[in-house]
Every structure is written in C-alpha cells, then in structure tokens.
Amino acid sequence: MVGDGHLPQEESGFGRRLDEHEHEHEHPVGGWWPQGSASGPGGLIDSAVYAQGRRHASPPTLADTYRCLQELDDGMAWIGLYRPGREQILSLAQEFRLHDLAVEDAINAHQRPKLERYGETLFVVLRAARYVDVREVVEFSEVHLFIGPGFVITVRHGEAPDLAAVRRRMESEPEMLARGPQAVLYAILDQVVDGYAPVVAGLEHDIDEIETEVFGGDPNASRRIYELSREVIQFQRAARPLLGVLNALEAGSGKYGTDEELQRYLRDVNDHLTQVVERVDSFRHLLQNILTVNATLVSQQQNEEMRSLTAASYAQNEELKKVSSWAAILFAPTLIGTVYGMNFVHMPELRWRFGYLFAIALMALVCGTLYLIFKRRGWL
C-alpha cells in the first residue's frame, strides 16, 4: 500500500512532534485505488473538509469534496494526492482555477524547489529527502502544493515527506489549523526541513566511514567518495533553493496579511534550514579534501610499490651479474680441459713432460684474470 514515508522529528514552533516510532499511512479514501501513474497505484489518498480547524467531512471522491466545500461558508479542503493521473489534476485545476503552467509542472514533476504566485494561488515545489540506512543512500522525492483561498492540494511524487503525520498533527491542534491554508503550508515546510536532519546525520556518518577507509588503504574508497559527493550535490540542490522559497514567503507576509504567529514559525523553519545548508556545504568541501588526500595516498602507495619493484629488479640484476661472472670463470678451464681431452694422436702437448702443469697453469691464469676483471667492474 502506498503511504507517506516517516522521518524522525524534533521540537519546533508547530507544537508536539510525533514519536519517532509512530508510523501510520494515509489510506485511500473509500478503500479504492484510483488510476494513477504507470509506476504503481496512486491517486486520491486523503480528502477532508475542515470547518474552524476541525474535520467536518471526509468525502470519498473529488466531486464529493467540491460539493461539500461549496456547502460551507468558511470551510477549507485539504486534498492529498499520490502520483495522480492527469485527469485528476485537470479536474482540480478546473474546480480551483489553477494556472496552466503550475498544472503542467505538477503533472510532469522533476522540478527544482520554487514558489510561484498566480493571483491568489500559491504554487510551491519542495524536494524532500530521506536516508535509507540499510543501503546507506539518500532518496529524494517531490511534493507540489497548491495553496489558495479555502483549499490545500498536495501532490506527492515519492514516499517522502510524511504528510499523514502533518495532517494528524494539525488536526490535533484545531486552533492552528483554523488559521487556514497558510498554516498547512508552513507545517509541510517544517516537516520537509525536519526530514533533512536524519539525512545530515547519515551523510556525516558516511563521511566518517570514508575517512577510515581512506587512511586504511581501501581500494574502493575513491568510488564511494564520488558516490557520496553526488548525493551531497543532489542534497544541496534540494535544500539550498528552499531558502529562496522561505525568504520569498517571509518577504510577502506583510503584503498578503500572513498571521504574525505563522511568521514566527516560518522564521524558525528558515533558521533550521540555514543550519542544514551550512552543514551540507561543509560536507562538500570536506569530501573534496578527502578526495585530494586519497589521491595523495594512492600516489604515495604507487611510488612505494615502484620503489619496491625497482629494488627487487636491482637485486635480481646483481645476482645475475654474479652468476654470469662465475659462469664465465668456470667456462675457461672447461674449454681448456675439453681441448686436451680430445686425445688426438698428433697433439705435441700430450707427450710433453710439462704438459699437465702447463694446462693447469693456463686454467689458473685465465680464471684469475677473469676474476680480477669482474671484481674490478663490481660484478663479484
């Protein structure tokens, strides 16, 4: 069953955080799965109409949601979608008069974090992240928000963030939910930014492991540094543009009459995000330094191996010189002995009285001469 992923939470201005072990999914309204994207089941996950901060109705279809909202004078619809089909998005666009460009972005996804205002409607793109500890990787997903008078539409293109937790938390604080769609927007922003904290902790742990691998001589360290650097860059692309979104919301709070309490919550979220961005920037610089150190260590290791090979080759060459020298020295008496061992009849030296002594002396002279020559040249 498709559900919103869960990320650990921490205290912030939006009130009580859910326990990190609490995990529930939003269920499809009415127990059915509308036709979603080709990647799996999707569509309408949860739809509710609120009055004065409390759930008034839970319509099973979009049409029922429209009808129920029209019956209330001061109601707010909060519609949650997961990888919806094109027809569902177009139905919402027609009912709430959403801009064509924003609708196209919500259908196609793969957008960078941004905020665009179309009349009274805000279109916000957020990139959530979660750290998968088993595989030690960071997974990214998108959530698109349409915020307008009396409605909030969330379109998720991934498992994060845990919007079910946001809805439960907001429903437990009716006075906060009664502040309207902007309160929901800031709560979702807070959830996304809080979800970055486990990612930062996971990346920091991975970097510590890489440092150990680098100085331990692990041959796979370079590949892991590259993979982690790519994740850090993707994380930067998710978190840094969100600062611009928060700054734009803060700058327009006075013009569009944002509640003062919500402005304080927004500044708190901005502070948390700034800390995350600074940490991620430091991770990127640290990984660059680690990569440089790893390259230096690899180069030193290769130099040591080359020196070892050179020393071994030199030792082998010295041994070969000695073997060759002794082979040449021993070849001389062998040659002389072979000549006089042929026993031909007409060999004057064979009948010479001093022939034997002459042969021995000749052998000694040749061997001694060769020994002195090789010794002088350092072969012996």
Secondary structure as UniProt FT lines:
FT   TURN            13..14
FT   TURN            20..21
FT   HELIX           29..31
FT   TURN            38..39
FT   STRAND          43..51
FT   TURN            52..53
FT   STRAND          54..57
FT   HELIX           62..71
FT   STRAND          75..82
FT   HELIX           86..96
FT   HELIX           100..108
FT   STRAND          114..118
FT   TURN            119..120
FT   STRAND          121..132
FT   TURN            133..136
FT   STRAND          137..148
FT   TURN            149..150
FT   STRAND          151..156
FT   HELIX           163..171
FT   HELIX           174..177
FT   TURN            178..179
FT   HELIX           181..215
FT   TURN            216..217
FT   TURN            219..220
FT   HELIX           221..251
FT   TURN            252..257
FT   HELIX           260..340
FT   HELIX           348..351
FT   TURN            353..354
FT   HELIX           355..376
FT   TURN            377..378
//
